[in-house]
Amino acid sequence: MANGEILAPVSGSVWKIECTEGQAVSEGDTIMILESMKMEIPVEAPVSGTFSSLTVKEGDPVEEDAVLGVVTT
């Protein structure tokens, strides 16, 4: 997770986005929730900082290891 990139841990779809761009987050905070095979998978901030970039929206399909957003320190 170079430079605070938030990567999709699994393939699925973006079920819910919990943070807004510009929001301060701590390492481990839930940024969004993915849905895969009828399971909800939380995606956490890799580092503490500012949630500075979002590259998906709710309902978007995502592949494993896709960049979902960035947290800047």
SVG drawing of the C-alpha trace seen along z (x, -y; Angstrom):
<svg xmlns="http://www.w3.org/2000/svg" viewBox="-25 -18 30 34">
<polyline fill="none" stroke="black" stroke-width="0.4" points="0.0,0.0 2.5,-2.6 1.8,-6.2 -1.4,-5.3 -3.2,-3.7 -6.4,-2.0 -6.5,1.4 -9.5,3.7 -8.8,6.9 -11.2,8.9 -13.2,8.6 -16.7,7.4 -18.7,4.2 -18.6,1.0 -21.6,1.4 -21.1,-1.7 -18.6,-4.5 -18.1,-5.6 -15.7,-8.6 -15.7,-11.8 -12.8,-13.3 -10.9,-15.7 -11.9,-13.8 -9.2,-13.0 -8.8,-9.2 -6.7,-7.0 -5.0,-3.9 -7.5,-1.1 -10.6,-3.3 -13.2,-1.8 -13.2,-3.8 -15.8,-1.7 -17.4,1.6 -17.2,4.0 -19.7,6.7 -18.4,10.0 -20.3,13.3 -23.0,11.9 -20.4,11.0 -19.6,7.4 -15.8,6.8 -14.6,3.6 -11.8,1.7 -9.6,-0.1 -7.3,-3.1 -3.7,-1.8 -2.2,-4.9 -3.4,-7.9 -3.9,-11.1 -6.4,-12.7 -8.7,-10.8 -7.7,-12.7 -8.9,-10.8 -11.8,-8.5 -11.7,-6.6 -15.0,-4.7 -18.6,-5.3 -21.2,-3.1 -22.3,-0.3 -19.1,-0.2 -17.6,3.2 -14.0,3.6 -11.2,6.1 -8.9,7.4 -5.9,5.0 -7.7,2.1 -6.9,-1.3 -10.1,-2.6 -8.6,-5.8 -5.7,-7.4 -4.9,-8.6 -2.2,-11.3 -0.1,-11.7"/>
</svg>
